Amino acid sequence: MSSFKLSGNLMLDSLALASTWLASHAVAFDAHREIELADVGDQLLSRASDLGADLVVCGGYGHSRLREWALGGVTKHLLAHMTVPTLFSH
């Protein structure tokens, strides 16, 4: 592991840890962090297209029907609209 300091921000620390692990295993990658208030599923697919991504890797989680109705379901959206190979892991 690299000697970086944790920031206390879960998202930034997770990205730093994943980046360090991938680099230590000689995996070529680009890490991007963006925060916007649009539909997350559409944003992921749009960004993958903009980057010319070969693969999208993401966590696949299910939530209650009420929560998915109110907030939407990113996993469901990606499955229905994916335009690039997508690997889901739970």
FIDREN-25283 format. One record per atom (N, C-alpha, C): residue number from 1; atom name; x, y, z negated; residue in three letters. Coordinates in Angstrom, 1 decimal, padded with zeros to 4 digits, always signed. Layout:
REM residues N
+-----+----+--------+--------+--------+-----+
!   i ! at !     c1 !     c2 !     c3 !  aa !
+-----+----+--------+--------+--------+-----+
! NUM ! CA !      X !      Y !      Z ! ALA !
...
+-----+----+--------+--------+--------+-----+
REM end
This chain:
REM residues 90
+-----+----+--------+--------+--------+-----+
!   i ! at !     c1 !     c2 !     c3 !  aa !
+-----+----+--------+--------+--------+-----+
!   1 !  N ! +000.8 ! -001.2 ! +000.0 ! MET !
!   1 ! CA ! +000.0 ! +000.0 ! +000.0 ! MET !
!   1 !  C ! +000.9 ! +001.2 ! +000.0 ! MET !
!   2 !  N ! +000.3 ! +002.3 ! +000.6 ! SER !
!   2 ! CA ! +001.0 ! +003.5 ! +000.7 ! SER !
!   2 !  C ! +000.8 ! +004.2 ! -000.7 ! SER !
!   3 !  N ! +001.6 ! +005.2 ! -000.9 ! SER !
!   3 ! CA ! +001.6 ! +005.9 ! -002.2 ! SER !
!   3 !  C ! +000.8 ! +007.2 ! -002.1 ! SER !
!   4 !  N ! -000.5 ! +007.1 ! -001.8 ! PHE !
!   4 ! CA ! -001.3 ! +008.3 ! -001.7 ! PHE !
!   4 !  C ! -002.1 ! +008.5 ! -003.1 ! PHE !
!   5 !  N ! -002.5 ! +009.7 ! -003.3 ! LYS !
!   5 ! CA ! -003.2 ! +009.9 ! -004.6 ! LYS !
!   5 !  C ! -004.7 ! +009.9 ! -004.3 ! LYS !
!   6 !  N ! -005.5 ! +009.3 ! -005.2 ! LEU !
!   6 ! CA ! -006.9 ! +009.3 ! -005.0 ! LEU !
!   6 !  C ! -007.5 ! +010.6 ! -005.3 ! LEU !
!   7 !  N ! -008.4 ! +011.1 ! -004.5 ! SER !
!   7 ! CA ! -009.0 ! +012.4 ! -004.7 ! SER !
!   7 !  C ! -010.2 ! +012.5 ! -005.6 ! SER !
!   8 !  N ! -010.8 ! +011.3 ! -005.9 ! GLY !
!   8 ! CA ! -012.0 ! +011.3 ! -006.7 ! GLY !
!   8 !  C ! -013.2 ! +011.4 ! -005.9 ! GLY !
!   9 !  N ! -013.1 ! +011.6 ! -004.6 ! ASN !
!   9 ! CA ! -014.2 ! +011.6 ! -003.6 ! ASN !
!   9 !  C ! -014.3 ! +010.3 ! -003.0 ! ASN !
!  10 !  N ! -015.4 ! +009.5 ! -003.3 ! LEU !
!  10 ! CA ! -015.5 ! +008.2 ! -002.9 ! LEU !
!  10 !  C ! -015.3 ! +008.0 ! -001.4 ! LEU !
!  11 !  N ! -015.9 ! +008.9 ! -000.6 ! MET !
!  11 ! CA ! -015.8 ! +008.7 ! +000.9 ! MET !
!  11 !  C ! -014.4 ! +008.9 ! +001.4 ! MET !
!  12 !  N ! -013.7 ! +010.0 ! +000.9 ! LEU !
!  12 ! CA ! -012.3 ! +010.2 ! +001.3 ! LEU !
!  12 !  C ! -011.4 ! +009.1 ! +000.8 ! LEU !
!  13 !  N ! -011.6 ! +008.7 ! -000.4 ! ASP !
!  13 ! CA ! -010.7 ! +007.6 ! -001.0 ! ASP !
!  13 !  C ! -010.9 ! +006.3 ! -000.2 ! ASP !
!  14 !  N ! -012.2 ! +006.0 ! +000.2 ! SER !
!  14 ! CA ! -012.4 ! +004.8 ! +000.9 ! SER !
!  14 !  C ! -011.8 ! +004.8 ! +002.3 ! SER !
!  15 !  N ! -011.9 ! +006.0 ! +002.9 ! LEU !
!  15 ! CA ! -011.3 ! +006.1 ! +004.3 ! LEU !
!  15 !  C ! -009.8 ! +006.0 ! +004.2 ! LEU !
!  16 !  N ! -009.2 ! +006.6 ! +003.1 ! ALA !
!  16 ! CA ! -007.7 ! +006.5 ! +002.9 ! ALA !
!  16 !  C ! -007.3 ! +005.1 ! +002.7 ! ALA !
!  17 !  N ! -008.0 ! +004.4 ! +001.8 ! LEU !
!  17 ! CA ! -007.6 ! +003.0 ! +001.5 ! LEU !
!  17 !  C ! -007.8 ! +002.1 ! +002.8 ! LEU !
!  18 !  N ! -008.9 ! +002.3 ! +003.5 ! ALA !
!  18 ! CA ! -009.0 ! +001.5 ! +004.7 ! ALA !
!  18 !  C ! -007.9 ! +001.8 ! +005.7 ! ALA !
!  19 !  N ! -007.6 ! +003.1 ! +005.9 ! SER !
!  19 ! CA ! -006.6 ! +003.5 ! +006.9 ! SER !
!  19 !  C ! -005.2 ! +002.9 ! +006.5 ! SER !
!  20 !  N ! -004.9 ! +002.9 ! +005.2 ! THR !
!  20 ! CA ! -003.6 ! +002.4 ! +004.7 ! THR !
!  20 !  C ! -003.6 ! +000.9 ! +004.9 ! THR !
!  21 !  N ! -004.7 ! +000.2 ! +004.6 ! TRP !
!  21 ! CA ! -004.7 ! -001.3 ! +004.8 ! TRP !
!  21 !  C ! -004.5 ! -001.6 ! +006.3 ! TRP !
!  22 !  N ! -005.3 ! -000.9 ! +007.2 ! LEU !
!  22 ! CA ! -005.2 ! -001.2 ! +008.6 ! LEU !
!  22 !  C ! -003.7 ! -001.0 ! +009.1 ! LEU !
!  23 !  N ! -003.2 ! +000.2 ! +008.7 ! ALA !
!  23 ! CA ! -001.8 ! +000.5 ! +009.2 ! ALA !
!  23 !  C ! -000.8 ! -000.5 ! +008.7 ! ALA !
!  24 !  N ! -001.0 ! -001.0 ! +007.5 ! SER !
!  24 ! CA ! +000.0 ! -002.0 ! +006.9 ! SER !
!  24 !  C ! -000.1 ! -003.3 ! +007.6 ! SER !
!  25 !  N ! -001.2 ! -003.6 ! +008.4 ! HIS !
!  25 ! CA ! -001.3 ! -004.8 ! +009.1 ! HIS !
!  25 !  C ! -001.2 ! -004.5 ! +010.6 ! HIS !
!  26 !  N ! -000.6 ! -003.4 ! +011.0 ! ALA !
!  26 ! CA ! -000.3 ! -003.1 ! +012.4 ! ALA !
!  26 !  C ! -001.5 ! -003.0 ! +013.3 ! ALA !
!  27 !  N ! -002.6 ! -002.6 ! +012.7 ! VAL !
!  27 ! CA ! -003.8 ! -002.4 ! +013.5 ! VAL !
!  27 !  C ! -003.9 ! -001.0 ! +014.0 ! VAL !
!  28 !  N ! -004.1 ! -000.9 ! +015.3 ! ALA !
!  28 ! CA ! -004.2 ! +000.5 ! +015.9 ! ALA !
!  28 !  C ! -005.6 ! +000.9 ! +015.7 ! ALA !
!  29 !  N ! -005.8 ! +002.2 ! +015.2 ! PHE !
!  29 ! CA ! -007.1 ! +002.7 ! +014.9 ! PHE !
!  29 !  C ! -007.1 ! +004.2 ! +014.9 ! PHE !
!  30 !  N ! -008.3 ! +004.8 ! +014.9 ! ASP !
!  30 ! CA ! -008.5 ! +006.2 ! +014.7 ! ASP !
!  30 !  C ! -009.6 ! +006.3 ! +013.7 ! ASP !
!  31 !  N ! -009.3 ! +007.1 ! +012.6 ! ALA !
!  31 ! CA ! -010.3 ! +007.3 ! +011.6 ! ALA !
!  31 !  C ! -010.9 ! +008.7 ! +011.7 ! ALA !
!  32 !  N ! -012.2 ! +008.8 ! +011.7 ! HIS !
!  32 ! CA ! -012.9 ! +010.1 ! +011.8 ! HIS !
!  32 !  C ! -013.9 ! +010.2 ! +010.7 ! HIS !
!  33 !  N ! -014.0 ! +011.4 ! +010.1 ! ARG !
!  33 ! CA ! -014.9 ! +011.7 ! +009.1 ! ARG !
!  33 !  C ! -015.7 ! +012.9 ! +009.5 ! ARG !
!  34 !  N ! -017.0 ! +012.8 ! +009.6 ! GLU !
!  34 ! CA ! -017.9 ! +013.9 ! +010.0 ! GLU !
!  34 !  C ! -019.1 ! +013.9 ! +009.1 ! GLU !
!  35 !  N ! -019.6 ! +015.0 ! +008.8 ! ILE !
!  35 ! CA ! -020.8 ! +015.1 ! +008.0 ! ILE !
!  35 !  C ! -021.8 ! +016.1 ! +008.7 ! ILE !
!  36 !  N ! -022.9 ! +015.5 ! +009.2 ! GLU !
!  36 ! CA ! -023.9 ! +016.3 ! +009.8 ! GLU !
!  36 !  C ! -025.3 ! +015.9 ! +009.3 ! GLU !
!  37 !  N ! -026.3 ! +016.7 ! +009.6 ! LEU !
!  37 ! CA ! -027.6 ! +016.3 ! +009.1 ! LEU !
!  37 !  C ! -028.5 ! +015.8 ! +010.1 ! LEU !
!  38 !  N ! -028.0 ! +015.2 ! +011.2 ! ALA !
!  38 ! CA ! -028.8 ! +014.6 ! +012.2 ! ALA !
!  38 !  C ! -029.0 ! +013.1 ! +011.9 ! ALA !
!  39 !  N ! -029.7 ! +012.4 ! +012.8 ! ASP !
!  39 ! CA ! -029.9 ! +011.0 ! +012.7 ! ASP !
!  39 !  C ! -028.6 ! +010.2 ! +012.7 ! ASP !
!  40 !  N ! -028.3 ! +009.5 ! +011.7 ! VAL !
!  40 ! CA ! -027.0 ! +008.8 ! +011.6 ! VAL !
!  40 !  C ! -026.7 ! +007.8 ! +012.7 ! VAL !
!  41 !  N ! -027.7 ! +007.0 ! +013.0 ! GLY !
!  41 ! CA ! -027.6 ! +006.0 ! +014.0 ! GLY !
!  41 !  C ! -027.3 ! +006.6 ! +015.4 ! GLY !
!  42 !  N ! -028.0 ! +007.7 ! +015.7 ! ASP !
!  42 ! CA ! -027.7 ! +008.4 ! +017.0 ! ASP !
!  42 !  C ! -026.3 ! +009.0 ! +017.0 ! ASP !
!  43 !  N ! -025.9 ! +009.6 ! +015.8 ! GLN !
!  43 ! CA ! -024.6 ! +010.2 ! +015.7 ! GLN !
!  43 !  C ! -023.5 ! +009.1 ! +015.9 ! GLN !
!  44 !  N ! -023.6 ! +008.0 ! +015.3 ! LEU !
!  44 ! CA ! -022.6 ! +006.9 ! +015.4 ! LEU !
!  44 !  C ! -022.5 ! +006.5 ! +016.9 ! LEU !
!  45 !  N ! -023.6 ! +006.3 ! +017.6 ! LEU !
!  45 ! CA ! -023.6 ! +005.8 ! +019.0 ! LEU !
!  45 !  C ! -023.0 ! +006.9 ! +019.9 ! LEU !
!  46 !  N ! -023.4 ! +008.2 ! +019.6 ! SER !
!  46 ! CA ! -022.9 ! +009.3 ! +020.4 ! SER !
!  46 !  C ! -021.3 ! +009.4 ! +020.2 ! SER !
!  47 !  N ! -020.9 ! +009.4 ! +019.0 ! ARG !
!  47 ! CA ! -019.5 ! +009.5 ! +018.7 ! ARG !
!  47 !  C ! -018.7 ! +008.3 ! +019.3 ! ARG !
!  48 !  N ! -019.2 ! +007.1 ! +019.2 ! ALA !
!  48 ! CA ! -018.5 ! +006.0 ! +019.8 ! ALA !
!  48 !  C ! -018.4 ! +006.2 ! +021.3 ! ALA !
!  49 !  N ! -019.4 ! +006.7 ! +021.9 ! SER !
!  49 ! CA ! -019.3 ! +007.0 ! +023.4 ! SER !
!  49 !  C ! -018.3 ! +008.1 ! +023.7 ! SER !
!  50 !  N ! -018.4 ! +009.2 ! +022.9 ! ASP !
!  50 ! CA ! -017.4 ! +010.3 ! +023.1 ! ASP !
!  50 !  C ! -016.0 ! +009.8 ! +023.0 ! ASP !
!  51 !  N ! -015.7 ! +008.9 ! +022.1 ! LEU !
!  51 ! CA ! -014.3 ! +008.4 ! +021.8 ! LEU !
!  51 !  C ! -013.9 ! +007.3 ! +022.8 ! LEU !
!  52 !  N ! -014.9 ! +006.7 ! +023.5 ! GLY !
!  52 ! CA ! -014.6 ! +005.6 ! +024.4 ! GLY !
!  52 !  C ! -014.3 ! +004.4 ! +023.5 ! GLY !
!  53 !  N ! -015.0 ! +004.2 ! +022.4 ! ALA !
!  53 ! CA ! -014.7 ! +003.1 ! +021.5 ! ALA !
!  53 !  C ! -015.0 ! +001.8 ! +022.1 ! ALA !
!  54 !  N ! -014.1 ! +000.8 ! +021.8 ! ASP !
!  54 ! CA ! -014.3 ! -000.6 ! +022.2 ! ASP !
!  54 !  C ! -015.2 ! -001.4 ! +021.3 ! ASP !
!  55 !  N ! -015.2 ! -000.9 ! +020.0 ! LEU !
!  55 ! CA ! -016.0 ! -001.6 ! +019.0 ! LEU !
!  55 !  C ! -016.4 ! -000.7 ! +017.9 ! LEU !
!  56 !  N ! -017.6 ! -000.9 ! +017.4 ! VAL !
!  56 ! CA ! -018.0 ! -000.1 ! +016.2 ! VAL !
!  56 !  C ! -018.1 ! -001.2 ! +015.1 ! VAL !
!  57 !  N ! -017.5 ! -000.9 ! +013.9 ! VAL !
!  57 ! CA ! -017.6 ! -001.8 ! +012.8 ! VAL !
!  57 !  C ! -018.3 ! -001.1 ! +011.7 ! VAL !
!  58 !  N ! -019.3 ! -001.7 ! +011.1 ! CYS !
!  58 ! CA ! -020.1 ! -001.0 ! +010.0 ! CYS !
!  58 !  C ! -020.7 ! -002.0 ! +009.1 ! CYS !
!  59 !  N ! -021.1 ! -001.6 ! +008.0 ! GLY !
!  59 ! CA ! -021.8 ! -002.4 ! +007.0 ! GLY !
!  59 !  C ! -023.3 ! -002.5 ! +007.4 ! GLY !
!  60 !  N ! -023.9 ! -003.7 ! +007.3 ! GLY !
!  60 ! CA ! -025.3 ! -003.9 ! +007.6 ! GLY !
!  60 !  C ! -026.0 ! -004.2 ! +006.4 ! GLY !
!  61 !  N ! -026.9 ! -003.3 ! +006.0 ! TYR !
!  61 ! CA ! -027.6 ! -003.5 ! +004.7 ! TYR !
!  61 !  C ! -029.1 ! -003.2 ! +005.0 ! TYR !
!  62 !  N ! -030.0 ! -004.0 ! +004.3 ! GLY !
!  62 ! CA ! -031.4 ! -003.8 ! +004.4 ! GLY !
!  62 !  C ! -031.9 ! -003.1 ! +003.2 ! GLY !
!  63 !  N ! -033.0 ! -002.4 ! +003.3 ! HIS !
!  63 ! CA ! -033.6 ! -001.7 ! +002.2 ! HIS !
!  63 !  C ! -035.0 ! -001.9 ! +002.2 ! HIS !
!  64 !  N ! -035.7 ! -001.5 ! +001.2 ! SER !
!  64 ! CA ! -037.2 ! -001.7 ! +001.2 ! SER !
!  64 !  C ! -037.9 ! -001.1 ! +002.3 ! SER !
!  65 !  N ! -039.0 ! -001.6 ! +002.7 ! ARG !
!  65 ! CA ! -039.8 ! -001.0 ! +003.9 ! ARG !
!  65 !  C ! -040.1 ! +000.5 ! +003.6 ! ARG !
!  66 !  N ! -040.5 ! +000.8 ! +002.4 ! LEU !
!  66 ! CA ! -040.8 ! +002.2 ! +002.1 ! LEU !
!  66 !  C ! -039.6 ! +003.1 ! +002.3 ! LEU !
!  67 !  N ! -038.4 ! +002.7 ! +001.8 ! ARG !
!  67 ! CA ! -037.2 ! +003.5 ! +002.0 ! ARG !
!  67 !  C ! -036.8 ! +003.6 ! +003.4 ! ARG !
!  68 !  N ! -036.9 ! +002.5 ! +004.2 ! GLU !
!  68 ! CA ! -036.6 ! +002.6 ! +005.6 ! GLU !
!  68 !  C ! -037.6 ! +003.5 ! +006.4 ! GLU !
!  69 !  N ! -038.8 ! +003.4 ! +006.0 ! TRP !
!  69 ! CA ! -039.8 ! +004.2 ! +006.6 ! TRP !
!  69 !  C ! -039.6 ! +005.7 ! +006.4 ! TRP !
!  70 !  N ! -039.2 ! +006.0 ! +005.1 ! ALA !
!  70 ! CA ! -039.0 ! +007.4 ! +004.7 ! ALA !
!  70 !  C ! -037.7 ! +008.0 ! +005.2 ! ALA !
!  71 !  N ! -036.6 ! +007.2 ! +005.2 ! LEU !
!  71 ! CA ! -035.3 ! +007.6 ! +005.5 ! LEU !
!  71 !  C ! -034.8 ! +007.1 ! +006.8 ! LEU !
!  72 !  N ! -035.4 ! +006.1 ! +007.4 ! GLY !
!  72 ! CA ! -034.9 ! +005.5 ! +008.6 ! GLY !
!  72 !  C ! -033.9 ! +004.4 ! +008.3 ! GLY !
!  73 !  N ! -033.7 ! +003.5 ! +009.2 ! GLY !
!  73 ! CA ! -032.7 ! +002.4 ! +009.0 ! GLY !
!  73 !  C ! -031.6 ! +002.4 ! +010.0 ! GLY !
!  74 !  N ! -030.4 ! +002.8 ! +009.6 ! VAL !
!  74 ! CA ! -029.3 ! +002.9 ! +010.5 ! VAL !
!  74 !  C ! -029.0 ! +001.5 ! +011.1 ! VAL !
!  75 !  N ! -028.9 ! +000.5 ! +010.3 ! THR !
!  75 ! CA ! -028.7 ! -000.9 ! +010.9 ! THR !
!  75 !  C ! -029.7 ! -001.2 ! +012.0 ! THR !
!  76 !  N ! -030.9 ! -001.1 ! +011.7 ! LYS !
!  76 ! CA ! -032.0 ! -001.4 ! +012.6 ! LYS !
!  76 !  C ! -031.9 ! -000.5 ! +013.9 ! LYS !
!  77 !  N ! -031.6 ! +000.7 ! +013.7 ! HIS !
!  77 ! CA ! -031.4 ! +001.6 ! +014.9 ! HIS !
!  77 !  C ! -030.2 ! +001.2 ! +015.7 ! HIS !
!  78 !  N ! -029.1 ! +000.8 ! +015.1 ! LEU !
!  78 ! CA ! -027.9 ! +000.4 ! +015.9 ! LEU !
!  78 !  C ! -028.2 ! -000.9 ! +016.6 ! LEU !
!  79 !  N ! -028.9 ! -001.8 ! +016.0 ! LEU !
!  79 ! CA ! -029.2 ! -003.1 ! +016.6 ! LEU !
!  79 !  C ! -030.1 ! -002.9 ! +017.9 ! LEU !
!  80 !  N ! -031.1 ! -001.9 ! +017.7 ! ALA !
!  80 ! CA ! -032.0 ! -001.7 ! +018.8 ! ALA !
!  80 !  C ! -031.4 ! -000.8 ! +020.0 ! ALA !
!  81 !  N ! -030.4 ! +000.0 ! +019.7 ! HIS !
!  81 ! CA ! -029.9 ! +000.9 ! +020.7 ! HIS !
!  81 !  C ! -028.4 ! +000.8 ! +021.0 ! HIS !
!  82 !  N ! -027.7 ! -000.2 ! +020.5 ! MET !
!  82 ! CA ! -026.2 ! -000.2 ! +020.6 ! MET !
!  82 !  C ! -025.8 ! -000.2 ! +022.1 ! MET !
!  83 !  N ! -024.8 ! +000.6 ! +022.4 ! THR !
!  83 ! CA ! -024.3 ! +000.7 ! +023.7 ! THR !
!  83 !  C ! -022.8 ! +000.2 ! +023.8 ! THR !
!  84 !  N ! -022.3 ! -000.2 ! +022.7 ! VAL !
!  84 ! CA ! -020.9 ! -000.7 ! +022.6 ! VAL !
!  84 !  C ! -021.0 ! -001.9 ! +021.6 ! VAL !
!  85 !  N ! -020.1 ! -002.9 ! +021.8 ! PRO !
!  85 ! CA ! -020.1 ! -004.0 ! +020.9 ! PRO !
!  85 !  C ! -020.0 ! -003.5 ! +019.4 ! PRO !
!  86 !  N ! -020.8 ! -004.1 ! +018.6 ! THR !
!  86 ! CA ! -020.9 ! -003.7 ! +017.2 ! THR !
!  86 !  C ! -020.8 ! -004.9 ! +016.3 ! THR !
!  87 !  N ! -019.9 ! -004.8 ! +015.3 ! LEU !
!  87 ! CA ! -019.7 ! -005.8 ! +014.3 ! LEU !
!  87 !  C ! -020.3 ! -005.3 ! +013.0 ! LEU !
!  88 !  N ! -021.3 ! -006.1 ! +012.4 ! PHE !
!  88 ! CA ! -021.9 ! -005.8 ! +011.2 ! PHE !
!  88 !  C ! -021.4 ! -006.7 ! +010.1 ! PHE !
!  89 !  N ! -021.1 ! -006.2 ! +008.9 ! SER !
!  89 ! CA ! -020.7 ! -007.0 ! +007.8 ! SER !
!  89 !  C ! -021.5 ! -006.6 ! +006.6 ! SER !
!  90 !  N ! -021.8 ! -007.5 ! +005.8 ! HIS !
!  90 ! CA ! -022.6 ! -007.2 ! +004.6 ! HIS !
!  90 !  C ! -021.8 ! -007.6 ! +003.4 ! HIS !
+-----+----+--------+--------+--------+-----+
REM end
